[in-house]
């Protein structure tokens, strides 16, 4: 089974579970103050597997769905048995790297929190665009446009 589906499944289940459980969500989201002062480094990873609400989750996982399998294919082709490990490493390390600026900026602000898979998803999207910049992405089988356009729309949507 595709790692893309596994990541989507784990993220969807964990996000959904934490939607109505603030205590669980509070332990998983990125709080730079707790990362730095309490050494809760796990938050750099777990924050990428929880989302604020269903539209946030849907946006990230919908985007990941289209591009994740492309990168899985290329990584398996180029790196053989190491492909799946490198795929997971790219995704998780991108989540961590995207959280680091927030950690440095808000390390003394106990009230700052963030969450979501945008860093990991963006890494997969842009890796896919490097391999296939003109790959068509079709929404509902009707509206089709090149992957690089979707990549730009993803960044704008994530920023918003």
Residue frames as a rotation matrix with the C-alpha (Angstrom) as fourth column:
UNK 1
0.580 0.815 0.000 0.00
0.815 -0.580 0.000 0.00
0.000 0.000 -1.000 0.00
UNK 2
0.169 -0.473 0.865 1.17
0.460 -0.738 -0.493 3.50
0.872 0.481 0.093 -0.83
UNK 3
-0.540 -0.448 -0.712 2.98
0.841 -0.251 -0.480 5.50
0.036 -0.858 0.512 1.88
UNK 4
-0.868 0.300 0.397 0.98
-0.176 -0.931 0.320 8.51
0.465 0.208 0.860 0.71
UNK 5
0.119 0.975 -0.190 -2.22
-0.124 0.205 0.971 6.76
0.985 -0.092 0.145 1.79
UNK 6
0.094 -0.159 -0.983 -0.68
0.878 0.479 0.006 5.76
0.470 -0.863 0.185 5.12
UNK 7
-0.865 -0.466 -0.183 0.42
0.499 -0.768 -0.402 9.32
0.047 -0.439 0.897 5.87
UNK 8
-0.577 0.743 0.339 -3.00
-0.409 -0.623 0.667 10.69
0.707 0.246 0.664 4.87
UNK 9
0.256 0.724 -0.641 -4.72
0.226 0.600 0.768 8.06
0.940 -0.341 -0.010 7.02
UNK 10
-0.203 -0.422 -0.883 -2.56
0.952 0.125 -0.279 8.66
0.229 -0.898 0.377 10.09
UNK 11
-0.977 -0.189 0.097 -2.86
0.174 -0.973 -0.151 12.44
0.123 -0.131 0.984 9.75
UNK 12
-0.349 0.924 0.158 -6.63
-0.354 -0.286 0.890 12.32
0.868 0.254 0.427 9.20
UNK 13
0.304 0.474 -0.827 -7.22
0.527 0.639 0.560 9.99
0.793 -0.606 -0.055 12.16
UNK 14
-0.417 -0.547 -0.726 -4.97
0.907 -0.202 -0.369 11.93
0.055 -0.813 0.580 14.53
UNK 15
-0.950 0.114 0.292 -6.41
-0.072 -0.986 0.153 15.29
0.305 0.125 0.944 13.46
UNK 16
-0.104 0.991 -0.078 -9.98
-0.197 0.057 0.979 14.06
0.975 0.117 0.189 13.67
UNK 17
0.154 0.099 -0.983 -9.34
0.801 0.570 0.183 12.54
0.578 -0.816 0.008 17.09
UNK 18
-0.602 -0.522 -0.604 -7.86
0.787 -0.513 -0.342 15.79
-0.132 -0.682 0.720 18.40
UNK 19
-0.525 0.440 0.729 -10.57
0.246 -0.741 0.624 18.11
0.815 0.507 0.281 16.96
UNK 20
0.441 0.798 0.410 -12.74
-0.251 -0.330 0.910 17.82
0.862 -0.504 0.055 20.07
UNK 21
0.750 -0.296 -0.592 -9.98
0.654 0.465 0.597 16.97
0.099 -0.835 0.542 22.54
UNK 22
0.818 -0.399 0.415 -8.11
-0.286 -0.907 -0.308 20.19
0.499 0.133 -0.856 23.38
UNK 23
0.627 -0.602 0.494 -5.87
-0.514 0.156 0.843 18.37
-0.585 -0.783 -0.212 25.87
UNK 24
0.442 -0.438 0.783 -4.64
0.615 0.783 0.090 15.94
-0.653 0.442 0.616 23.19
UNK 25
0.724 -0.122 0.679 -4.22
0.549 -0.494 -0.674 18.72
0.418 0.861 -0.291 20.64
UNK 26
0.878 -0.359 0.317 -2.32
-0.462 -0.809 0.363 20.82
0.126 -0.465 -0.876 23.22
UNK 27
0.468 -0.725 0.505 0.23
-0.157 0.494 0.855 18.04
-0.869 -0.480 0.117 23.67
UNK 28
0.277 -0.306 0.911 0.79
0.797 0.602 -0.040 17.60
-0.536 0.737 0.411 19.92
UNK 29
0.886 0.126 0.447 0.89
0.404 -0.684 -0.608 21.09
0.229 0.719 -0.656 18.45
UNK 30
-0.119 -0.978 0.171 4.01
0.778 -0.199 -0.596 23.19
0.617 0.062 0.785 18.11
UNK 31
0.978 0.208 0.008 4.58
0.155 -0.752 0.640 25.42
0.140 -0.625 -0.768 21.11
UNK 32
0.350 -0.926 0.143 8.10
0.121 -0.107 -0.987 26.85
0.929 0.363 0.075 20.68
UNK 33
0.165 -0.253 0.953 8.31
-0.885 -0.466 0.029 27.86
0.436 -0.848 -0.300 24.35
UNK 34
0.720 0.186 0.669 7.76
-0.537 0.760 0.367 24.25
-0.440 -0.623 0.646 25.44
UNK 35
0.881 -0.470 -0.053 10.12
0.280 0.608 -0.743 22.93
0.381 0.640 0.668 22.75
UNK 36
0.126 -0.896 0.427 12.95
-0.110 -0.440 -0.891 25.19
0.986 0.065 -0.154 23.92
UNK 37
-0.181 -0.213 0.960 12.35
-0.874 -0.414 -0.256 25.47
0.452 -0.885 -0.111 27.67
UNK 38
0.379 0.390 0.839 10.84
-0.766 0.641 0.048 22.04
-0.519 -0.661 0.542 28.43
UNK 39
-0.644 -0.748 -0.159 12.77
-0.675 0.458 0.579 20.19
-0.360 0.480 -0.800 25.70
UNK 40
0.117 0.773 0.624 9.60
0.006 0.628 -0.778 18.75
-0.993 0.095 0.069 24.14
UNK 41
-0.629 -0.554 -0.546 11.27
-0.509 -0.237 0.827 18.23
-0.588 0.798 -0.133 20.78
UNK 42
-0.685 0.421 0.595 8.67
0.573 0.816 0.082 15.71
-0.451 0.397 -0.799 19.66
UNK 43
0.248 0.842 -0.480 6.34
0.314 -0.538 -0.782 18.66
-0.917 0.043 -0.398 18.98
UNK 44
-0.343 -0.453 -0.823 8.46
-0.634 -0.535 0.559 19.55
-0.693 0.713 -0.103 15.94
UNK 45
-0.992 0.016 -0.129 7.14
-0.082 0.698 0.711 16.35
0.101 0.715 -0.691 14.32
UNK 46
-0.579 0.814 -0.049 3.71
0.754 0.511 -0.414 15.81
-0.312 -0.276 -0.909 15.90
UNK 47
-0.254 0.487 -0.836 2.56
-0.087 -0.872 -0.482 19.31
-0.963 -0.050 0.264 14.97
UNK 48
-0.705 -0.077 -0.705 2.61
-0.691 -0.151 0.707 18.19
-0.161 0.986 0.053 11.32
UNK 49
-0.875 0.382 -0.296 0.07
0.242 0.877 0.415 15.45
0.418 0.291 -0.860 11.98
UNK 50
-0.234 0.839 -0.492 -2.67
0.849 -0.071 -0.524 17.57
-0.474 -0.540 -0.695 13.57
UNK 51
-0.697 0.108 0.709 -4.82
0.465 -0.685 0.561 20.29
0.546 0.721 0.427 12.02
UNK 52
-0.960 0.274 0.063 -7.01
-0.248 -0.719 -0.649 23.09
-0.133 -0.638 0.758 13.34
UNK 53
-0.033 0.997 0.063 -10.22
-0.551 0.034 -0.834 22.01
-0.834 -0.062 0.549 11.60
UNK 54
0.290 0.231 0.929 -11.62
0.431 0.835 -0.342 19.88
-0.855 0.500 0.142 8.79
UNK 55
0.998 0.060 0.017 -11.05
0.041 -0.429 -0.902 22.42
-0.047 0.901 -0.431 5.94
UNK 56
0.371 -0.928 0.033 -7.41
-0.904 -0.353 0.240 22.81
-0.211 -0.119 -0.970 7.05
UNK 57
-0.159 -0.366 0.917 -6.98
-0.247 0.914 0.322 19.02
-0.956 -0.175 -0.236 7.09
UNK 58
0.615 0.499 0.611 -8.76
0.444 0.421 -0.791 18.61
-0.651 0.758 0.037 3.75
UNK 59
0.902 -0.302 -0.309 -6.64
-0.430 -0.703 -0.567 21.30
-0.046 0.644 -0.764 2.05
UNK 60
0.005 -0.983 0.185 -3.35
-0.925 0.065 0.374 19.73
-0.380 -0.173 -0.909 3.16
UNK 61
-0.284 -0.127 0.950 -4.27
-0.088 0.990 0.106 16.10
-0.955 -0.054 -0.292 2.53
UNK 62
0.799 0.564 0.209 -5.98
0.216 0.055 -0.975 16.85
-0.561 0.824 -0.077 -0.82
UNK 63
0.683 -0.626 -0.376 -2.78
-0.730 -0.566 -0.384 18.55
0.028 0.537 -0.843 -1.96
UNK 64
-0.241 -0.807 0.540 -0.59
-0.793 0.484 0.369 15.77
-0.559 -0.339 -0.757 -0.59
UNK 65
0.312 0.476 0.822 -2.71
0.053 0.855 -0.516 13.12
-0.949 0.204 0.242 -2.33
UNK 66
0.980 0.152 -0.129 -2.01
-0.105 -0.154 -0.982 14.51
-0.170 0.976 -0.135 -5.80
UNK 67
0.522 -0.844 -0.126 1.74
-0.723 -0.359 -0.591 14.84
0.453 0.400 -0.797 -5.40
UNK 68
0.233 -0.444 0.865 2.75
-0.816 0.395 0.422 12.20
-0.530 -0.804 -0.270 -2.86
UNK 69
0.668 0.077 0.740 2.41
0.151 0.960 -0.236 9.21
-0.728 0.269 0.630 -5.20
UNK 70
0.917 -0.398 0.034 4.46
-0.075 -0.254 -0.964 10.96
0.393 0.881 -0.262 -7.88
UNK 71
0.214 -0.878 0.428 7.37
-0.932 -0.315 -0.181 11.38
0.294 -0.360 -0.885 -5.47
UNK 72
0.340 -0.043 0.940 6.95
-0.509 0.832 0.222 7.84
-0.791 -0.553 0.261 -4.18
UNK 73
0.945 0.061 0.322 7.23
0.224 0.597 -0.770 6.55
-0.239 0.800 0.550 -7.76
UNK 74
0.686 -0.718 0.118 10.33
-0.300 -0.427 -0.853 8.60
0.663 0.550 -0.509 -8.56
UNK 75
0.152 -0.643 0.750 12.03
-0.987 -0.061 0.148 7.82
-0.049 -0.763 -0.644 -5.25
UNK 76
0.537 0.082 0.840 11.37
-0.218 0.975 0.044 4.08
-0.815 -0.206 0.541 -5.68
UNK 77
0.965 -0.160 0.210 12.67
0.247 0.266 -0.932 4.23
0.094 0.951 0.296 -9.25
UNK 78
0.534 -0.787 0.309 15.78
-0.421 -0.565 -0.709 6.28
0.733 0.249 -0.633 -8.42
UNK 79
-0.196 -0.645 0.739 16.68
-0.938 -0.097 -0.333 4.88
0.286 -0.758 -0.586 -5.00
UNK 80
-0.382 0.064 -0.922 15.22
-0.116 0.986 0.117 1.37
0.917 0.152 -0.369 -5.00
UNK 81
0.074 0.437 -0.896 14.62
0.767 0.550 0.331 -0.08
0.638 -0.712 -0.295 -1.53
UNK 82
-0.693 -0.371 -0.618 15.78
0.691 -0.587 -0.422 3.19
-0.206 -0.720 0.663 0.08
UNK 83
-0.685 0.440 0.580 13.02
0.205 -0.648 0.733 5.11
0.699 0.622 0.354 -1.76
UNK 84
0.379 0.908 -0.180 10.31
0.464 -0.019 0.885 4.70
0.800 -0.419 -0.429 0.91
UNK 85
0.191 -0.391 -0.900 12.71
0.960 -0.118 0.255 5.67
-0.206 -0.913 0.353 3.69
UNK 86
-0.832 -0.552 0.061 13.81
0.547 -0.795 0.262 8.77
-0.096 0.251 0.963 1.78
UNK 87
-0.315 0.819 0.480 10.18
0.307 -0.391 0.868 9.68
0.898 0.421 -0.128 1.05
UNK 88
0.626 0.534 -0.569 9.29
0.675 -0.005 0.738 9.59
0.391 -0.845 -0.363 4.75
UNK 89
-0.144 -0.783 -0.605 12.53
0.917 -0.335 0.215 11.40
-0.371 -0.524 0.767 5.62
UNK 90
-0.795 -0.092 0.599 11.74
0.424 -0.792 0.440 14.19
0.434 0.604 0.669 3.15
UNK 91
0.124 0.962 0.244 8.22
0.311 -0.271 0.911 14.62
0.942 -0.037 -0.333 4.51
UNK 92
0.683 0.157 -0.713 9.11
0.718 0.038 0.695 14.56
0.136 -0.987 -0.086 8.22
UNK 93
-0.330 -0.875 -0.354 12.29
0.890 -0.413 0.192 16.62
-0.314 -0.252 0.915 7.90
UNK 94
-0.623 0.173 0.763 10.39
0.388 -0.778 0.493 19.27
0.679 0.604 0.418 5.92
UNK 95
0.568 0.819 -0.084 7.83
0.425 -0.204 0.882 19.51
0.705 -0.537 -0.464 8.74
UNK 96
0.438 -0.480 -0.760 10.64
0.850 -0.056 0.525 19.98
-0.294 -0.876 0.383 11.26
UNK 97
-0.619 -0.754 0.222 12.57
0.782 -0.563 0.267 22.47
-0.077 0.339 0.938 9.12
UNK 98
-0.278 0.585 0.762 9.43
0.356 -0.674 0.647 24.52
0.892 0.451 -0.022 8.45
UNK 99
0.734 0.570 -0.371 8.81
0.516 -0.112 0.849 24.70
0.442 -0.814 -0.376 12.24
UNK 100
-0.038 -0.872 -0.489 12.29
0.999 -0.017 -0.046 25.94
0.032 -0.490 0.871 13.13
UNK 101
-0.636 -0.204 0.744 11.78
0.297 -0.955 -0.008 29.63
0.712 0.216 0.668 12.20
UNK 102
0.399 0.848 0.349 8.72
-0.165 -0.308 0.937 29.73
0.902 -0.431 0.017 14.48
UNK 103
0.641 -0.220 -0.735 10.74
0.720 0.504 0.477 28.09
0.265 -0.835 0.481 17.26
UNK 104
-0.460 -0.886 -0.055 13.46
0.865 -0.434 -0.252 30.71
0.200 -0.163 0.966 17.05
UNK 105
-0.555 0.276 0.785 11.07
0.044 -0.932 0.359 33.62
0.831 0.234 0.505 16.72
UNK 106
0.296 0.844 0.447 8.61
-0.539 -0.239 0.808 32.57
0.788 -0.480 0.385 19.45
UNK 107
-0.204 -0.462 -0.863 10.87
0.338 0.794 -0.505 30.66
0.919 -0.395 -0.006 21.87
UNK 108
-0.957 -0.163 -0.240 9.98
0.280 -0.305 -0.910 33.03
0.076 -0.938 0.337 24.72
UNK 109
-0.531 0.846 0.047 6.27
-0.824 -0.528 0.205 33.31
0.198 0.070 0.978 23.94
UNK 110
-0.910 0.133 0.392 4.36
-0.069 0.885 -0.460 30.60
-0.408 -0.446 -0.797 25.85
UNK 111
-0.027 0.996 -0.079 1.10
-0.198 -0.083 -0.977 31.59
-0.980 -0.011 0.200 24.13
UNK 112
-0.064 -0.042 -0.997 2.24
-0.982 -0.178 0.070 30.91
-0.180 0.983 -0.030 20.56
UNK 113
-0.130 0.071 0.989 1.08
-0.019 0.997 -0.074 27.65
-0.991 -0.029 -0.129 18.94
UNK 114
-0.083 0.181 -0.980 1.03
-0.982 -0.184 0.050 26.33
-0.171 0.966 0.193 15.39
UNK 115
-0.172 0.099 0.980 0.09
-0.083 0.990 -0.114 23.12
-0.981 -0.102 -0.162 13.65
UNK 116
0.776 0.553 -0.304 -0.44
-0.388 0.040 -0.921 21.51
-0.497 0.832 0.246 10.26
UNK 117
0.353 -0.578 0.736 1.39
0.540 0.768 0.344 19.58
-0.764 0.276 0.583 7.59
UNK 118
0.961 0.163 -0.222 2.06
-0.066 -0.646 -0.760 22.51
-0.268 0.746 -0.610 5.27
UNK 119
0.207 -0.963 -0.170 5.86
-0.849 -0.263 0.458 22.24
-0.486 0.050 -0.872 5.48
UNK 120
-0.453 -0.352 0.819 5.89
-0.065 0.929 0.363 18.54
-0.889 0.112 -0.444 4.60
UNK 121
0.437 0.710 0.553 3.21
0.583 0.244 -0.775 18.89
-0.685 0.661 -0.307 1.95
UNK 122
0.826 -0.176 -0.535 5.00
-0.428 -0.813 -0.393 21.84
-0.366 0.554 -0.747 0.34
UNK 123
-0.230 -0.968 0.101 8.24
-0.691 0.236 0.683 19.80
-0.685 0.088 -0.723 0.14
UNK 124
-0.338 0.181 0.924 6.41
0.420 0.907 -0.024 16.96
-0.842 0.380 -0.383 -1.61
UNK 125
0.746 0.665 0.008 4.57
0.337 -0.368 -0.867 19.32
-0.574 0.650 -0.499 -3.96
UNK 126
0.671 -0.498 -0.550 7.71
-0.668 -0.728 -0.156 21.14
-0.322 0.472 -0.821 -5.06
UNK 127
-0.444 -0.754 0.485 9.74
-0.391 0.650 0.652 17.93
-0.806 0.100 -0.583 -5.36
UNK 128
0.044 0.571 0.820 6.99
0.618 0.629 -0.472 16.64
-0.785 0.527 -0.325 -7.65
UNK 129
0.903 0.292 -0.316 7.02
-0.008 -0.722 -0.692 19.85
-0.430 0.627 -0.650 -9.66
UNK 130
0.045 -0.961 -0.274 10.79
-0.760 -0.211 0.614 19.46
-0.648 0.181 -0.740 -10.14
UNK 131
-0.631 -0.261 0.731 10.21
0.105 0.904 0.414 16.01
-0.769 0.338 -0.542 -11.66
UNK 132
-0.457 0.577 0.676 7.04
0.886 0.235 0.399 16.88
0.071 0.782 -0.619 -13.63
UNK 133
-0.856 0.058 -0.513 6.38
0.136 -0.933 -0.333 20.63
-0.498 -0.355 0.791 -13.82
UNK 134
-0.688 0.608 -0.396 3.64
-0.708 -0.446 0.548 20.28
0.157 0.657 0.737 -16.43
UNK 135
-0.887 0.403 -0.224 1.81
0.431 0.898 -0.089 17.32
0.165 -0.175 -0.971 -14.84
UNK 136
-0.395 0.826 0.401 -1.91
-0.298 -0.528 0.795 18.06
0.869 0.195 0.455 -15.06
UNK 137
-0.945 0.292 -0.148 -3.86
0.226 0.254 -0.941 18.28
-0.237 -0.922 -0.305 -11.84
UNK 138
-0.583 0.804 0.115 -7.58
-0.042 -0.171 0.984 17.86
0.811 0.569 0.134 -12.45
UNK 139
-0.897 0.388 0.213 -10.17
-0.279 -0.122 -0.952 18.88
-0.343 -0.914 0.218 -9.90
UNK 140
-0.038 0.955 0.295 -13.38
-0.279 0.273 -0.921 16.90
-0.960 -0.117 0.256 -10.19
UNK 141
-0.228 -0.146 0.963 -12.23
0.698 0.665 0.266 15.71
-0.679 0.732 -0.050 -13.64
UNK 142
0.684 0.585 0.436 -13.15
0.726 -0.488 -0.485 19.05
-0.071 0.648 -0.758 -15.18
UNK 143
0.936 -0.344 0.070 -10.79
-0.344 -0.939 -0.014 21.83
0.071 -0.011 -0.997 -14.13
UNK 144
0.652 -0.755 0.068 -7.24
0.743 0.655 0.138 20.87
-0.149 -0.040 0.988 -15.13
UNK 145
0.871 -0.475 0.127 -4.06
-0.420 -0.852 -0.312 22.90
0.256 0.218 -0.942 -14.84
UNK 146
0.210 -0.882 -0.422 -0.29
0.026 0.437 -0.899 22.24
0.977 0.178 0.115 -14.64
UNK 147
0.428 -0.085 -0.900 1.20
0.819 0.458 0.346 21.18
0.382 -0.885 0.266 -11.30
UNK 148
-0.656 -0.749 -0.091 3.34
0.718 -0.582 -0.382 24.29
0.234 -0.316 0.920 -10.97
UNK 149
-0.409 0.620 0.669 0.16
-0.260 -0.782 0.566 26.42
0.875 0.058 0.481 -10.99
UNK 150
0.640 0.630 -0.440 -1.26
0.195 0.421 0.886 24.23
0.743 -0.653 0.147 -8.22
UNK 151
-0.046 -0.767 -0.640 2.04
0.950 0.166 -0.266 24.65
0.310 -0.620 0.721 -6.31
UNK 152
-0.840 -0.217 0.497 1.70
0.153 -0.974 -0.167 28.42
0.520 -0.064 0.852 -6.44
UNK 153
0.054 0.955 0.292 -1.96
-0.384 -0.250 0.889 28.19
0.922 -0.161 0.353 -5.38
UNK 154
0.468 0.057 -0.882 -0.97
0.624 0.685 0.376 25.90
0.625 -0.727 0.285 -2.50
UNK 155
-0.574 -0.758 -0.310 1.58
0.779 -0.388 -0.492 28.39
0.253 -0.524 0.813 -1.17
UNK 156
-0.697 0.395 0.598 -0.94
-0.280 -0.918 0.279 31.25
0.660 0.027 0.751 -1.44
UNK 157
0.357 0.909 -0.213 -3.64
-0.186 0.293 0.938 29.15
0.915 -0.296 0.274 0.25
UNK 158
0.222 -0.357 -0.907 -1.30
0.844 0.536 -0.005 28.02
0.488 -0.765 0.420 3.02
UNK 159
-0.829 -0.541 0.143 -0.17
0.428 -0.777 -0.462 31.58
0.360 -0.322 0.876 3.67
UNK 160
-0.335 0.805 0.490 -3.79
-0.432 -0.593 0.679 32.74
0.837 0.015 0.546 3.82
